[in-house]
Amino acid sequence: MMTHKKILTIKTTIILLSIFLIGLTYLAYWIEGWVGVYLLLAAGISGLVLIGFFISGLFKFFRVKEKGLLVSLTLAIFAFVTVLFRPVETIIEKFKSPVVLYGYCEHTVTGLSIKLRQDSSFEYNAGAFLSREMYYGQYAWTGDTLTLKFNDNVPENINDKLLLANNSLTEISSTTKHKHQFKISYNNTKK
């Protein structure tokens, strides 16, 4: 027979690991950099340990029918769903204007992306290593030329004019430096 103390230990451990899993994951995304990588690893370890306690708690629940175990098991399922499917980000995205064009540019270590929205706003991910370098602003089309008006100053490594041709957006630049060419994976702009 299972003692009340063992059941309480399992319930408490599942609840604490569920909180750690969600908290460490979102903290890692917020902090970024190498600290974020270590936090994400810690979240992964707490997730693996949580799986073990979840399976153990599930067997104990079917054996003793303790309602408190069911609450902690439900919290663990919520934690797994929150971390794996990231519904918070999905809900936030639903409240934004629909995307009309999405393009990406792959590099060896990072990837850049540009997202144009129906309300003439854009999100430019400059693809910094181990962090998010996001820029926002408004865009305008002049023929096949896309002009970006950044909310803040234009970053020095980003050109604010791009040319749409052959299912890609290419930065227009007077220098011979590397120009980003975004492959378009979604285009609903009628261009």
DRENKE-804258 format. One record per residue: residue number from 1; residue in three letters; x, y, z of N, C-alpha, C in turn. Coordinates in Angstrom, 1 decimal. Layout:
+------+-------+--------+--------+--------+--------+--------+--------+--------+--------+--------+
| kelo | zavex |    nc1 |    nc2 |    nc3 |   cac1 |   cac2 |   cac3 |    cc1 |    cc2 |    cc3 |
+------+-------+--------+--------+--------+--------+--------+--------+--------+--------+--------+
|  NUM |   ALA |      X |      Y |      Z |      X |      Y |      Z |      X |      Y |      Z |
...
+------+-------+--------+--------+--------+--------+--------+--------+--------+--------+--------+
//
This chain:
+------+-------+--------+--------+--------+--------+--------+--------+--------+--------+--------+
| kelo | zavex |    nc1 |    nc2 |    nc3 |   cac1 |   cac2 |   cac3 |    cc1 |    cc2 |    cc3 |
+------+-------+--------+--------+--------+--------+--------+--------+--------+--------+--------+
|    1 |   MET |    0.8 |   -1.2 |    0.0 |    0.0 |    0.0 |    0.0 |    0.9 |    1.2 |    0.0 |
|    2 |   MET |    0.5 |    2.2 |   -0.8 |    1.2 |    3.5 |   -1.0 |    1.0 |    4.4 |    0.2 |
|    3 |   THR |    2.0 |    4.9 |    0.8 |    1.8 |    5.8 |    1.9 |    1.5 |    7.2 |    1.4 |
|    4 |   HIS |    0.8 |    7.9 |    2.3 |    0.4 |    9.3 |    1.9 |    1.6 |   10.2 |    1.7 |
|    5 |   LYS |    2.7 |   10.0 |    2.4 |    3.9 |   10.8 |    2.2 |    4.5 |   10.6 |    0.9 |
|    6 |   LYS |    4.5 |    9.3 |    0.3 |    5.1 |    9.1 |   -1.0 |    4.2 |    9.7 |   -2.1 |
|    7 |   ILE |    2.9 |    9.7 |   -1.9 |    2.0 |   10.3 |   -2.9 |    2.2 |   11.8 |   -2.9 |
|    8 |   LEU |    2.3 |   12.4 |   -1.7 |    2.6 |   13.8 |   -1.6 |    3.9 |   14.2 |   -2.3 |
|    9 |   THR |    4.9 |   13.4 |   -2.1 |    6.2 |   13.7 |   -2.7 |    6.1 |   13.6 |   -4.2 |
|   10 |   ILE |    5.4 |   12.6 |   -4.8 |    5.3 |   12.5 |   -6.2 |    4.5 |   13.7 |   -6.7 |
|   11 |   LYS |    3.4 |   14.1 |   -6.1 |    2.5 |   15.2 |   -6.5 |    3.4 |   16.5 |   -6.5 |
|   12 |   THR |    4.1 |   16.8 |   -5.4 |    4.8 |   18.0 |   -5.3 |    6.0 |   18.0 |   -6.3 |
|   13 |   THR |    6.6 |   16.9 |   -6.5 |    7.7 |   16.9 |   -7.5 |    7.2 |   17.1 |   -8.9 |
|   14 |   ILE |    6.1 |   16.6 |   -9.3 |    5.5 |   16.8 |  -10.6 |    5.1 |   18.2 |  -10.8 |
|   15 |   ILE |    4.5 |   18.8 |   -9.8 |    4.1 |   20.2 |   -9.9 |    5.3 |   21.1 |  -10.0 |
|   16 |   LEU |    6.3 |   20.9 |   -9.2 |    7.6 |   21.7 |   -9.3 |    8.3 |   21.6 |  -10.6 |
|   17 |   LEU |    8.4 |   20.3 |  -11.1 |    9.0 |   20.1 |  -12.4 |    8.3 |   20.7 |  -13.5 |
|   18 |   SER |    6.9 |   20.7 |  -13.4 |    6.1 |   21.4 |  -14.5 |    6.3 |   22.9 |  -14.5 |
|   19 |   ILE |    6.4 |   23.5 |  -13.3 |    6.7 |   24.9 |  -13.2 |    8.1 |   25.2 |  -13.8 |
|   20 |   PHE |    9.1 |   24.4 |  -13.4 |   10.4 |   24.6 |  -13.9 |   10.5 |   24.5 |  -15.4 |
|   21 |   LEU |    9.8 |   23.5 |  -15.9 |    9.9 |   23.2 |  -17.4 |    9.4 |   24.5 |  -18.2 |
|   22 |   ILE |    8.2 |   25.0 |  -17.8 |    7.6 |   26.2 |  -18.4 |    8.5 |   27.4 |  -18.2 |
|   23 |   GLY |    8.8 |   27.6 |  -16.9 |    9.6 |   28.8 |  -16.5 |   11.0 |   28.9 |  -17.2 |
|   24 |   LEU |   11.7 |   27.8 |  -17.1 |   13.0 |   27.8 |  -17.7 |   13.0 |   27.9 |  -19.2 |
|   25 |   THR |   12.0 |   27.3 |  -19.9 |   11.9 |   27.4 |  -21.3 |   11.7 |   28.9 |  -21.7 |
|   26 |   TYR |   10.7 |   29.5 |  -21.1 |   10.4 |   30.9 |  -21.5 |   11.5 |   31.9 |  -21.1 |
|   27 |   LEU |   12.1 |   31.6 |  -19.9 |   13.2 |   32.4 |  -19.5 |   14.4 |   32.3 |  -20.5 |
|   28 |   ALA |   14.6 |   31.1 |  -21.0 |   15.7 |   30.9 |  -22.0 |   15.4 |   31.7 |  -23.2 |
|   29 |   TYR |   14.2 |   31.7 |  -23.7 |   13.8 |   32.5 |  -24.9 |   14.0 |   34.0 |  -24.7 |
|   30 |   TRP |   13.7 |   34.4 |  -23.4 |   13.7 |   35.8 |  -23.1 |   15.2 |   36.3 |  -23.0 |
|   31 |   ILE |   16.0 |   35.5 |  -22.3 |   17.4 |   35.9 |  -22.0 |   18.3 |   35.8 |  -23.2 |
|   32 |   GLU |   18.1 |   34.7 |  -24.0 |   18.9 |   34.4 |  -25.2 |   20.4 |   34.2 |  -24.8 |
|   33 |   GLY |   21.2 |   34.2 |  -25.8 |   22.7 |   34.0 |  -25.7 |   23.0 |   32.6 |  -25.1 |
|   34 |   TRP |   24.2 |   32.5 |  -24.6 |   24.7 |   31.3 |  -24.0 |   24.0 |   30.9 |  -22.7 |
|   35 |   VAL |   23.6 |   32.0 |  -21.9 |   22.8 |   31.7 |  -20.7 |   21.5 |   31.1 |  -21.1 |
|   36 |   GLY |   20.9 |   31.6 |  -22.2 |   19.6 |   31.0 |  -22.7 |   19.8 |   29.5 |  -23.1 |
|   37 |   VAL |   20.9 |   29.2 |  -23.7 |   21.2 |   27.8 |  -24.1 |   21.3 |   26.9 |  -22.9 |
|   38 |   TYR |   22.0 |   27.4 |  -21.9 |   22.1 |   26.6 |  -20.7 |   20.7 |   26.4 |  -20.0 |
|   39 |   LEU |   20.0 |   27.5 |  -20.0 |   18.6 |   27.4 |  -19.4 |   17.7 |   26.4 |  -20.2 |
|   40 |   LEU |   17.9 |   26.5 |  -21.5 |   17.1 |   25.5 |  -22.3 |   17.5 |   24.1 |  -22.1 |
|   41 |   LEU |   18.8 |   23.9 |  -21.9 |   19.3 |   22.5 |  -21.5 |   18.7 |   22.1 |  -20.2 |
|   42 |   ALA |   18.7 |   23.0 |  -19.2 |   18.2 |   22.7 |  -17.9 |   16.7 |   22.4 |  -18.0 |
|   43 |   ALA |   16.0 |   23.1 |  -18.9 |   14.5 |   22.9 |  -19.1 |   14.4 |   21.5 |  -19.7 |
|   44 |   GLY |   15.2 |   21.1 |  -20.6 |   15.2 |   19.8 |  -21.2 |   15.4 |   18.7 |  -20.2 |
|   45 |   ILE |   16.3 |   18.9 |  -19.3 |   16.6 |   17.9 |  -18.3 |   15.4 |   17.8 |  -17.3 |
|   46 |   SER |   14.9 |   18.9 |  -16.9 |   13.7 |   18.9 |  -16.1 |   12.5 |   18.2 |  -16.8 |
|   47 |   GLY |   12.4 |   18.4 |  -18.1 |   11.4 |   17.8 |  -18.9 |   11.5 |   16.2 |  -18.9 |
|   48 |   LEU |   12.8 |   15.8 |  -19.0 |   13.0 |   14.3 |  -19.0 |   12.7 |   13.7 |  -17.6 |
|   49 |   VAL |   13.1 |   14.4 |  -16.6 |   12.8 |   13.9 |  -15.2 |   11.3 |   14.0 |  -15.0 |
|   50 |   LEU |   10.7 |   15.0 |  -15.5 |    9.2 |   15.1 |  -15.4 |    8.5 |   13.9 |  -16.1 |
|   51 |   ILE |    9.0 |   13.5 |  -17.2 |    8.4 |   12.3 |  -17.9 |    8.5 |   11.1 |  -17.0 |
|   52 |   GLY |    9.6 |   10.9 |  -16.3 |    9.7 |    9.8 |  -15.4 |    8.8 |    9.8 |  -14.3 |
|   53 |   PHE |    8.7 |   11.0 |  -13.7 |    7.7 |   11.2 |  -12.6 |    6.3 |   11.1 |  -13.1 |
|   54 |   PHE |    6.0 |   11.6 |  -14.3 |    4.7 |   11.5 |  -14.8 |    4.2 |   10.1 |  -15.0 |
|   55 |   ILE |    5.1 |    9.2 |  -15.6 |    4.8 |    7.8 |  -15.8 |    4.6 |    7.1 |  -14.4 |
|   56 |   SER |    5.5 |    7.4 |  -13.5 |    5.3 |    6.8 |  -12.1 |    4.0 |    7.3 |  -11.5 |
|   57 |   GLY |    3.7 |    8.6 |  -11.6 |    2.4 |    9.1 |  -11.0 |    1.2 |    8.5 |  -11.7 |
|   58 |   LEU |    1.3 |    8.3 |  -13.0 |    0.2 |    7.7 |  -13.7 |   -0.1 |    6.3 |  -13.2 |
|   59 |   PHE |    0.9 |    5.5 |  -13.0 |    0.7 |    4.1 |  -12.5 |    0.2 |    4.2 |  -11.0 |
|   60 |   LYS |    0.7 |    5.1 |  -10.3 |    0.2 |    5.3 |   -8.9 |   -1.3 |    5.7 |   -8.8 |
|   61 |   PHE |   -1.6 |    6.6 |   -9.8 |   -3.0 |    7.1 |   -9.8 |   -4.0 |    5.9 |  -10.1 |
|   62 |   PHE |   -3.6 |    5.1 |  -11.1 |   -4.5 |    3.9 |  -11.4 |   -4.6 |    2.9 |  -10.3 |
|   63 |   ARG |   -3.5 |    2.9 |   -9.5 |   -3.5 |    2.0 |   -8.4 |   -4.3 |    2.5 |   -7.1 |
|   64 |   VAL |   -4.1 |    3.8 |   -6.8 |   -4.8 |    4.3 |   -5.6 |   -5.9 |    5.3 |   -5.8 |
|   65 |   LYS |   -6.1 |    5.7 |   -7.0 |   -7.2 |    6.7 |   -7.4 |   -7.2 |    7.9 |   -6.5 |
|   66 |   GLU |   -6.0 |    8.5 |   -6.3 |   -5.8 |    9.7 |   -5.6 |   -6.1 |   10.9 |   -6.5 |
|   67 |   LYS |   -7.1 |   11.7 |   -6.2 |   -7.5 |   12.9 |   -7.0 |   -6.4 |   13.9 |   -7.1 |
|   68 |   GLY |   -5.6 |   14.1 |   -6.0 |   -4.5 |   15.0 |   -6.1 |   -3.5 |   14.7 |   -7.1 |
|   69 |   LEU |   -3.3 |   13.4 |   -7.3 |   -2.4 |   13.0 |   -8.4 |   -2.9 |   13.4 |   -9.7 |
|   70 |   LEU |   -4.2 |   13.3 |   -9.9 |   -4.8 |   13.6 |  -11.2 |   -4.6 |   15.1 |  -11.5 |
|   71 |   VAL |   -4.6 |   16.0 |  -10.5 |   -4.4 |   17.4 |  -10.7 |   -3.0 |   17.7 |  -11.1 |
|   72 |   SER |   -2.0 |   17.0 |  -10.4 |   -0.6 |   17.2 |  -10.8 |   -0.3 |   16.6 |  -12.2 |
|   73 |   LEU |   -0.9 |   15.5 |  -12.5 |   -0.7 |   14.9 |  -13.8 |   -1.2 |   15.8 |  -14.9 |
|   74 |   THR |   -2.4 |   16.4 |  -14.7 |   -3.0 |   17.4 |  -15.6 |   -2.0 |   18.6 |  -15.8 |
|   75 |   LEU |   -1.5 |   19.1 |  -14.7 |   -0.5 |   20.2 |  -14.8 |    0.7 |   19.8 |  -15.6 |
|   76 |   ALA |    1.2 |   18.6 |  -15.5 |    2.3 |   18.1 |  -16.3 |    2.0 |   18.0 |  -17.8 |
|   77 |   ILE |    0.8 |   17.6 |  -18.1 |    0.3 |   17.6 |  -19.5 |    0.3 |   19.0 |  -20.0 |
|   78 |   PHE |   -0.2 |   19.9 |  -19.2 |   -0.3 |   21.3 |  -19.6 |    1.1 |   21.9 |  -19.9 |
|   79 |   ALA |    2.1 |   21.5 |  -19.0 |    3.5 |   22.0 |  -19.2 |    4.0 |   21.4 |  -20.5 |
|   80 |   PHE |    3.8 |   20.1 |  -20.8 |    4.3 |   19.6 |  -22.0 |    3.7 |   20.2 |  -23.3 |
|   81 |   VAL |    2.4 |   20.4 |  -23.2 |    1.7 |   21.1 |  -24.4 |    2.2 |   22.5 |  -24.6 |
|   82 |   THR |    2.4 |   23.2 |  -23.5 |    2.9 |   24.6 |  -23.5 |    4.3 |   24.7 |  -24.1 |
|   83 |   VAL |    5.1 |   23.8 |  -23.7 |    6.5 |   23.9 |  -24.2 |    6.6 |   23.3 |  -25.6 |
|   84 |   LEU |    5.9 |   22.3 |  -26.0 |    6.1 |   21.7 |  -27.3 |    5.3 |   22.4 |  -28.4 |
|   85 |   PHE |    4.1 |   22.9 |  -28.1 |    3.3 |   23.5 |  -29.1 |    3.3 |   25.0 |  -29.1 |
|   86 |   ARG |    3.8 |   25.6 |  -28.0 |    3.9 |   27.0 |  -27.8 |    2.6 |   27.8 |  -28.2 |
|   87 |   PRO |    1.5 |   27.5 |  -27.5 |    0.2 |   28.1 |  -27.8 |    0.2 |   29.6 |  -27.6 |
|   88 |   VAL |    1.0 |   30.1 |  -26.6 |    1.1 |   31.5 |  -26.3 |    1.5 |   32.3 |  -27.6 |
|   89 |   GLU |    2.5 |   31.9 |  -28.2 |    3.0 |   32.5 |  -29.5 |    1.9 |   32.5 |  -30.6 |
|   90 |   THR |    1.2 |   31.3 |  -30.7 |    0.2 |   31.1 |  -31.7 |   -1.0 |   32.1 |  -31.4 |
|   91 |   ILE |   -1.4 |   32.3 |  -30.2 |   -2.5 |   33.2 |  -29.9 |   -2.1 |   34.6 |  -30.2 |
|   92 |   ILE |   -0.8 |   35.0 |  -29.8 |   -0.4 |   36.4 |  -30.1 |   -0.3 |   36.6 |  -31.6 |
|   93 |   GLU |    0.1 |   35.6 |  -32.4 |    0.2 |   35.8 |  -33.8 |   -1.2 |   36.0 |  -34.4 |
|   94 |   LYS |   -2.2 |   35.3 |  -33.8 |   -3.6 |   35.4 |  -34.3 |   -4.2 |   36.9 |  -34.2 |
|   95 |   PHE |   -3.7 |   37.6 |  -33.2 |   -4.1 |   39.0 |  -33.0 |   -3.4 |   40.0 |  -33.9 |
|   96 |   LYS |   -2.4 |   39.6 |  -34.6 |   -1.7 |   40.5 |  -35.5 |   -2.3 |   40.5 |  -36.9 |
|   97 |   SER |   -2.0 |   41.4 |  -37.7 |   -2.4 |   41.5 |  -39.1 |   -1.9 |   40.3 |  -39.9 |
|   98 |   PRO |   -2.7 |   39.8 |  -40.8 |   -2.3 |   38.6 |  -41.6 |   -1.0 |   38.8 |  -42.4 |
|   99 |   VAL |   -0.2 |   37.8 |  -42.5 |    1.1 |   37.8 |  -43.2 |    0.7 |   37.7 |  -44.7 |
|  100 |   VAL |    1.3 |   38.6 |  -45.5 |    1.1 |   38.6 |  -47.0 |    2.3 |   38.1 |  -47.7 |
|  101 |   LEU |    3.5 |   38.2 |  -47.1 |    4.7 |   37.7 |  -47.7 |    5.7 |   37.3 |  -46.6 |
|  102 |   TYR |    6.3 |   36.2 |  -46.8 |    7.4 |   35.7 |  -45.9 |    8.5 |   35.2 |  -46.7 |
|  103 |   GLY |    9.7 |   35.7 |  -46.4 |   11.0 |   35.3 |  -47.1 |   12.1 |   35.0 |  -46.1 |
|  104 |   TYR |   13.0 |   34.1 |  -46.4 |   14.1 |   33.8 |  -45.5 |   15.4 |   33.7 |  -46.3 |
|  105 |   CYS |   16.5 |   33.9 |  -45.6 |   17.8 |   33.9 |  -46.2 |   18.7 |   33.1 |  -45.3 |
|  106 |   GLU |   19.2 |   31.9 |  -45.7 |   19.9 |   31.0 |  -44.9 |   21.4 |   31.4 |  -45.0 |
|  107 |   HIS |   22.0 |   31.3 |  -43.8 |   23.5 |   31.5 |  -43.7 |   24.0 |   30.2 |  -43.0 |
|  108 |   THR |   25.3 |   30.1 |  -42.8 |   25.9 |   29.0 |  -42.2 |   25.4 |   28.7 |  -40.8 |
|  109 |   VAL |   25.4 |   29.8 |  -40.0 |   25.0 |   29.6 |  -38.6 |   23.7 |   30.2 |  -38.3 |
|  110 |   THR |   23.3 |   31.2 |  -39.0 |   22.0 |   31.9 |  -38.7 |   21.1 |   32.0 |  -39.9 |
|  111 |   GLY |   19.9 |   32.5 |  -39.7 |   19.0 |   32.6 |  -40.8 |   18.2 |   33.9 |  -40.6 |
|  112 |   LEU |   18.2 |   34.7 |  -41.7 |   17.4 |   36.0 |  -41.7 |   16.0 |   35.7 |  -42.2 |
|  113 |   SER |   15.1 |   36.5 |  -41.8 |   13.7 |   36.4 |  -42.3 |   13.1 |   37.8 |  -42.4 |
|  114 |   ILE |   12.1 |   37.9 |  -43.3 |   11.3 |   39.1 |  -43.4 |    9.9 |   38.7 |  -43.5 |
|  115 |   LYS |    9.0 |   39.4 |  -42.8 |    7.6 |   39.1 |  -42.8 |    6.8 |   40.4 |  -43.0 |
|  116 |   LEU |    6.1 |   40.4 |  -44.1 |    5.3 |   41.6 |  -44.4 |    3.8 |   41.3 |  -44.1 |
|  117 |   ARG |    3.2 |   42.2 |  -43.4 |    1.8 |   42.0 |  -43.0 |    0.8 |   42.9 |  -43.8 |
|  118 |   GLN |   -0.4 |   42.5 |  -43.8 |   -1.5 |   43.2 |  -44.6 |   -1.6 |   44.7 |  -44.2 |
|  119 |   ASP |   -1.3 |   45.0 |  -43.0 |   -1.5 |   46.4 |  -42.6 |   -0.2 |   47.3 |  -42.9 |
|  120 |   SER |    0.6 |   46.8 |  -43.8 |    1.8 |   47.5 |  -44.2 |    2.9 |   47.6 |  -43.2 |
|  121 |   SER |    2.9 |   46.7 |  -42.2 |    3.9 |   46.6 |  -41.2 |    4.8 |   45.4 |  -41.6 |
|  122 |   PHE |    6.1 |   45.4 |  -41.0 |    7.0 |   44.3 |  -41.3 |    7.7 |   44.0 |  -40.1 |
|  123 |   GLU |    8.3 |   42.7 |  -40.1 |    9.1 |   42.2 |  -39.0 |   10.4 |   41.7 |  -39.7 |
|  124 |   TYR |   11.5 |   42.2 |  -39.4 |   12.8 |   41.8 |  -40.0 |   13.6 |   41.2 |  -38.9 |
|  125 |   ASN |   13.9 |   39.9 |  -39.1 |   14.7 |   39.1 |  -38.2 |   16.1 |   39.1 |  -38.8 |
|  126 |   ALA |   17.1 |   39.8 |  -38.2 |   18.4 |   39.9 |  -38.7 |   19.3 |   38.7 |  -38.4 |
|  127 |   GLY |   18.8 |   37.7 |  -37.8 |   19.4 |   36.4 |  -37.6 |   20.7 |   36.5 |  -36.8 |
|  128 |   ALA |   20.7 |   37.2 |  -35.7 |   21.9 |   37.2 |  -34.8 |   22.1 |   35.8 |  -34.2 |
|  129 |   PHE |   23.4 |   35.4 |  -34.0 |   23.7 |   34.1 |  -33.4 |   23.3 |   34.1 |  -32.0 |
|  130 |   LEU |   22.5 |   33.1 |  -31.6 |   22.0 |   32.9 |  -30.2 |   21.2 |   34.0 |  -29.7 |
|  131 |   SER |   20.6 |   34.8 |  -30.5 |   19.7 |   35.8 |  -30.0 |   18.7 |   36.3 |  -31.1 |
|  132 |   ARG |   17.7 |   37.0 |  -30.7 |   16.8 |   37.6 |  -31.7 |   17.2 |   39.0 |  -31.9 |
|  133 |   GLU |   17.4 |   39.3 |  -33.2 |   17.7 |   40.7 |  -33.5 |   16.5 |   41.1 |  -34.4 |
|  134 |   MET |   15.5 |   41.6 |  -33.8 |   14.2 |   41.9 |  -34.6 |   14.1 |   43.4 |  -34.8 |
|  135 |   TYR |   13.7 |   43.8 |  -36.0 |   13.4 |   45.2 |  -36.4 |   12.0 |   45.3 |  -36.9 |
|  136 |   TYR |   11.3 |   46.4 |  -36.6 |    9.9 |   46.6 |  -37.0 |    9.8 |   47.9 |  -37.7 |
|  137 |   GLY |    8.7 |   48.0 |  -38.5 |    8.5 |   49.3 |  -39.2 |    7.4 |   49.1 |  -40.2 |
|  138 |   GLN |    7.3 |   50.0 |  -41.2 |    6.3 |   50.0 |  -42.2 |    7.0 |   49.8 |  -43.6 |
|  139 |   TYR |    6.3 |   49.2 |  -44.5 |    6.8 |   49.0 |  -45.9 |    5.9 |   49.7 |  -46.9 |
|  140 |   ALA |    6.5 |   49.9 |  -48.1 |    5.8 |   50.4 |  -49.2 |    6.3 |   49.8 |  -50.5 |
|  141 |   TRP |    5.5 |   49.5 |  -51.5 |    5.9 |   49.0 |  -52.8 |    5.9 |   50.2 |  -53.8 |
|  142 |   THR |    6.9 |   50.2 |  -54.6 |    7.0 |   51.1 |  -55.8 |    7.4 |   50.2 |  -56.9 |
|  143 |   GLY |    6.4 |   49.7 |  -57.7 |    6.7 |   48.7 |  -58.7 |    7.1 |   47.4 |  -58.1 |
|  144 |   ASP |    8.3 |   47.0 |  -58.5 |    8.9 |   45.8 |  -57.9 |    9.9 |   46.0 |  -56.8 |
|  145 |   THR |    9.9 |   47.3 |  -56.3 |   10.9 |   47.7 |  -55.3 |   10.1 |   47.8 |  -53.9 |
|  146 |   LEU |   10.7 |   47.1 |  -52.9 |   10.1 |   47.2 |  -51.6 |   11.0 |   48.1 |  -50.8 |
|  147 |   THR |   10.4 |   49.1 |  -50.1 |   11.1 |   50.1 |  -49.3 |   10.7 |   49.9 |  -47.8 |
|  148 |   LEU |   11.6 |   49.7 |  -47.0 |   11.4 |   49.5 |  -45.6 |   11.7 |   50.7 |  -44.8 |
|  149 |   LYS |   10.7 |   51.2 |  -44.0 |   10.9 |   52.3 |  -43.1 |   10.9 |   51.8 |  -41.7 |
|  150 |   PHE |   12.1 |   51.7 |  -41.1 |   12.3 |   51.1 |  -39.8 |   11.8 |   52.1 |  -38.7 |
|  151 |   ASN |   11.2 |   51.5 |  -37.6 |   10.8 |   52.3 |  -36.5 |   12.0 |   53.1 |  -35.9 |
|  152 |   ASP |   13.1 |   52.4 |  -35.8 |   14.3 |   52.9 |  -35.2 |   15.2 |   53.2 |  -36.4 |
|  153 |   ASN |   16.5 |   53.6 |  -36.1 |   17.4 |   53.8 |  -37.2 |   17.7 |   52.5 |  -37.9 |
|  154 |   VAL |   18.0 |   52.7 |  -39.2 |   18.3 |   51.5 |  -40.1 |   19.6 |   50.9 |  -39.6 |
|  155 |   PRO |   19.6 |   49.6 |  -39.3 |   20.9 |   49.0 |  -38.9 |   21.9 |   49.0 |  -40.0 |
|  156 |   GLU |   23.1 |   49.1 |  -39.7 |   24.1 |   49.3 |  -40.8 |   24.3 |   48.1 |  -41.7 |
|  157 |   ASN |   24.0 |   46.9 |  -41.2 |   24.2 |   45.7 |  -42.0 |   22.9 |   45.3 |  -42.8 |
|  158 |   ILE |   21.9 |   46.2 |  -42.8 |   20.6 |   45.9 |  -43.5 |   20.3 |   47.0 |  -44.5 |
|  159 |   ASN |   20.0 |   46.7 |  -45.7 |   19.5 |   47.7 |  -46.7 |   18.0 |   47.8 |  -46.6 |
|  160 |   ASP |   17.6 |   49.1 |  -46.8 |   16.1 |   49.3 |  -46.6 |   15.4 |   49.3 |  -48.0 |
|  161 |   LYS |   16.1 |   48.9 |  -49.0 |   15.4 |   48.7 |  -50.3 |   15.7 |   47.3 |  -50.8 |
|  162 |   LEU |   14.6 |   46.6 |  -51.3 |   14.8 |   45.3 |  -51.8 |   14.0 |   45.2 |  -53.2 |
|  163 |   LEU |   14.5 |   44.3 |  -54.1 |   13.9 |   44.2 |  -55.4 |   13.3 |   42.8 |  -55.5 |
|  164 |   LEU |   12.0 |   42.8 |  -55.9 |   11.3 |   41.5 |  -56.1 |   11.5 |   41.0 |  -57.5 |
|  165 |   ALA |   12.1 |   39.8 |  -57.6 |   12.4 |   39.2 |  -58.9 |   12.6 |   37.7 |  -58.7 |
|  166 |   ASN |   12.1 |   36.9 |  -59.6 |   12.3 |   35.4 |  -59.6 |   12.0 |   34.8 |  -58.2 |
|  167 |   ASN |   10.9 |   35.1 |  -57.7 |   10.4 |   34.6 |  -56.4 |   11.4 |   34.8 |  -55.3 |
|  168 |   SER |   12.1 |   35.9 |  -55.3 |   13.0 |   36.3 |  -54.2 |   13.0 |   37.8 |  -54.0 |
|  169 |   LEU |   13.5 |   38.2 |  -52.9 |   13.7 |   39.7 |  -52.6 |   15.2 |   39.8 |  -52.4 |
|  170 |   THR |   15.8 |   40.7 |  -53.2 |   17.2 |   40.9 |  -53.1 |   17.5 |   42.4 |  -52.7 |
|  171 |   GLU |   18.4 |   42.5 |  -51.7 |   18.7 |   43.9 |  -51.2 |   19.4 |   44.7 |  -52.3 |
|  172 |   ILE |   19.0 |   45.9 |  -52.5 |   19.6 |   46.8 |  -53.5 |   20.7 |   47.6 |  -52.7 |
|  173 |   SER |   21.9 |   47.5 |  -53.3 |   23.0 |   48.2 |  -52.6 |   24.0 |   48.7 |  -53.6 |
|  174 |   SER |   24.6 |   49.8 |  -53.3 |   25.6 |   50.3 |  -54.2 |   27.0 |   49.8 |  -53.9 |
|  175 |   THR |   27.1 |   49.0 |  -52.8 |   28.4 |   48.4 |  -52.5 |   28.5 |   47.0 |  -53.0 |
|  176 |   THR |   29.7 |   46.4 |  -53.0 |   29.8 |   45.0 |  -53.4 |   29.8 |   44.1 |  -52.2 |
|  177 |   LYS |   29.5 |   44.6 |  -51.0 |   29.4 |   43.8 |  -49.8 |   28.3 |   42.7 |  -50.0 |
|  178 |   HIS |   28.3 |   41.8 |  -49.1 |   27.2 |   40.7 |  -49.2 |   25.8 |   41.3 |  -49.2 |
|  179 |   LYS |   25.0 |   40.9 |  -50.1 |   23.6 |   41.4 |  -50.2 |   22.8 |   40.2 |  -49.8 |
|  180 |   HIS |   21.8 |   40.4 |  -49.0 |   20.9 |   39.3 |  -48.6 |   19.9 |   39.1 |  -49.7 |
|  181 |   GLN |   19.6 |   37.8 |  -50.0 |   18.6 |   37.4 |  -51.0 |   17.6 |   36.5 |  -50.3 |
|  182 |   PHE |   16.4 |   37.0 |  -50.1 |   15.4 |   36.3 |  -49.4 |   14.6 |   35.4 |  -50.3 |
|  183 |   LYS |   14.6 |   34.1 |  -50.1 |   13.8 |   33.2 |  -50.9 |   12.3 |   33.3 |  -50.3 |
|  184 |   ILE |   11.4 |   33.5 |  -51.2 |   10.0 |   33.7 |  -50.7 |    9.3 |   32.4 |  -50.6 |
|  185 |   SER |    8.8 |   32.1 |  -49.4 |    8.1 |   30.8 |  -49.2 |    6.6 |   31.1 |  -49.2 |
|  186 |   TYR |    6.2 |   32.3 |  -49.0 |    4.7 |   32.6 |  -49.1 |    4.6 |   34.0 |  -49.6 |
|  187 |   ASN |    3.7 |   34.2 |  -50.7 |    3.5 |   35.5 |  -51.2 |    2.1 |   35.6 |  -51.6 |
|  188 |   ASN |    1.4 |   36.5 |  -51.0 |    0.0 |   36.8 |  -51.2 |   -0.2 |   38.3 |  -51.5 |
|  189 |   THR |    0.9 |   38.9 |  -52.1 |    0.9 |   40.4 |  -52.3 |    0.4 |   40.8 |  -53.6 |
|  190 |   LYS |    0.1 |   39.9 |  -54.5 |   -0.3 |   40.1 |  -55.9 |    0.8 |   40.9 |  -56.7 |
|  191 |   LYS |    2.0 |   40.6 |  -56.3 |    3.2 |   41.2 |  -57.0 |    3.9 |   40.1 |  -57.8 |
+------+-------+--------+--------+--------+--------+--------+--------+--------+--------+--------+
//
